[in-house]
Amino acid sequence: MDFWGAIKSGFINYATFSGRATRSEYWYWTLFIVLGTFAMAILDAAMFSNWPAISPLESVFSLLTILPSLAVWVRRLHDLDARGWWVLVWFIPLFGWIALIAVFCTRGTTGDNRFGPDRLKEISLRLEARARVRRGA
């Protein structure tokens, strides 16, 4: 999945806590969140004289993306055949953050698992079909 596809998927599935999310989908979504937060902080600094005491644009961006972010996290855990409740590990300072980042870096389970079909397999089949169509055209 590419950067724009991950953003599109994140917003289309903004409250979908079922299914699976690939590593690329998770990390591109995370990159989008970091870049968006940074951009909103710059705009807040430029537009509001008492920044950082007040940062409305960054706050609105965070509110608009918190539910999709949580959904992507849960779907990423599902890709690893883990329950979404493991996202609560994030609230354990330092240890929880390191543990989840390490888990999110690992490859998901190969093939279907209890949370759905393998997204990487679906994506590779679509790419192969596109390649065949291009060769035939």
Contacts in CASP RR format, 6 or more apart in sequence:
PFRMAT RR
TARGET T0000
AUTHOR 0000-0000-0000
METHOD contacts of the structure
MODEL  1
MDFWGAIKSGFINYATFSGRATRSEYWYWTLFIVLGTFAMAILDAAMFSN
WPAISPLESVFSLLTILPSLAVWVRRLHDLDARGWWVLVWFIPLFGWIAL
IAVFCTRGTTGDNRFGPDRLKEISLRLEARARVRRGA
1 9 0 8 1.000
1 22 0 8 1.000
1 24 0 8 1.000
1 25 0 8 1.000
1 28 0 8 1.000
1 123 0 8 1.000
2 24 0 8 1.000
2 28 0 8 1.000
3 28 0 8 1.000
3 31 0 8 1.000
3 32 0 8 1.000
5 25 0 8 1.000
5 28 0 8 1.000
6 24 0 8 1.000
6 25 0 8 1.000
6 26 0 8 1.000
6 28 0 8 1.000
6 29 0 8 1.000
6 32 0 8 1.000
7 28 0 8 1.000
7 29 0 8 1.000
7 32 0 8 1.000
9 21 0 8 1.000
9 25 0 8 1.000
9 29 0 8 1.000
10 25 0 8 1.000
10 29 0 8 1.000
10 68 0 8 1.000
10 71 0 8 1.000
10 72 0 8 1.000
11 68 0 8 1.000
13 68 0 8 1.000
13 71 0 8 1.000
13 72 0 8 1.000
13 75 0 8 1.000
14 67 0 8 1.000
14 68 0 8 1.000
14 71 0 8 1.000
15 67 0 8 1.000
15 68 0 8 1.000
15 71 0 8 1.000
16 71 0 8 1.000
16 75 0 8 1.000
17 70 0 8 1.000
17 71 0 8 1.000
17 74 0 8 1.000
17 75 0 8 1.000
17 84 0 8 1.000
18 75 0 8 1.000
18 78 0 8 1.000
18 115 0 8 1.000
19 75 0 8 1.000
19 78 0 8 1.000
19 115 0 8 1.000
19 116 0 8 1.000
20 75 0 8 1.000
20 76 0 8 1.000
20 78 0 8 1.000
20 79 0 8 1.000
20 108 0 8 1.000
20 113 0 8 1.000
20 115 0 8 1.000
20 116 0 8 1.000
20 117 0 8 1.000
20 118 0 8 1.000
20 119 0 8 1.000
21 72 0 8 1.000
21 75 0 8 1.000
21 76 0 8 1.000
21 78 0 8 1.000
21 79 0 8 1.000
21 119 0 8 1.000
22 79 0 8 1.000
22 108 0 8 1.000
22 119 0 8 1.000
22 120 0 8 1.000
22 123 0 8 1.000
23 76 0 8 1.000
23 79 0 8 1.000
23 104 0 8 1.000
23 105 0 8 1.000
23 107 0 8 1.000
23 108 0 8 1.000
25 72 0 8 1.000
25 75 0 8 1.000
25 76 0 8 1.000
25 119 0 8 1.000
26 72 0 8 1.000
26 73 0 8 1.000
26 76 0 8 1.000
26 104 0 8 1.000
27 104 0 8 1.000
29 68 0 8 1.000
29 69 0 8 1.000
29 72 0 8 1.000
33 65 0 8 1.000
33 69 0 8 1.000
36 61 0 8 1.000
37 58 0 8 1.000
37 61 0 8 1.000
37 62 0 8 1.000
40 55 0 8 1.000
40 57 0 8 1.000
40 58 0 8 1.000
40 60 0 8 1.000
40 61 0 8 1.000
41 52 0 8 1.000
41 55 0 8 1.000
41 58 0 8 1.000
43 57 0 8 1.000
44 51 0 8 1.000
44 52 0 8 1.000
44 54 0 8 1.000
44 55 0 8 1.000
44 56 0 8 1.000
44 57 0 8 1.000
44 58 0 8 1.000
45 51 0 8 1.000
45 52 0 8 1.000
47 57 0 8 1.000
48 54 0 8 1.000
48 55 0 8 1.000
48 56 0 8 1.000
70 87 0 8 1.000
73 84 0 8 1.000
73 87 0 8 1.000
73 100 0 8 1.000
74 84 0 8 1.000
74 87 0 8 1.000
76 104 0 8 1.000
77 83 0 8 1.000
77 84 0 8 1.000
77 86 0 8 1.000
77 87 0 8 1.000
77 103 0 8 1.000
78 84 0 8 1.000
78 113 0 8 1.000
78 115 0 8 1.000
78 116 0 8 1.000
79 108 0 8 1.000
79 109 0 8 1.000
79 113 0 8 1.000
79 115 0 8 1.000
79 119 0 8 1.000
80 103 0 8 1.000
80 106 0 8 1.000
80 108 0 8 1.000
80 109 0 8 1.000
81 108 0 8 1.000
81 109 0 8 1.000
81 113 0 8 1.000
81 114 0 8 1.000
81 115 0 8 1.000
82 103 0 8 1.000
86 100 0 8 1.000
86 103 0 8 1.000
87 100 0 8 1.000
89 96 0 8 1.000
89 99 0 8 1.000
89 100 0 8 1.000
90 96 0 8 1.000
90 97 0 8 1.000
90 100 0 8 1.000
92 99 0 8 1.000
108 120 0 8 1.000
109 118 0 8 1.000
110 118 0 8 1.000
111 117 0 8 1.000
111 118 0 8 1.000
111 121 0 8 1.000
112 118 0 8 1.000
END
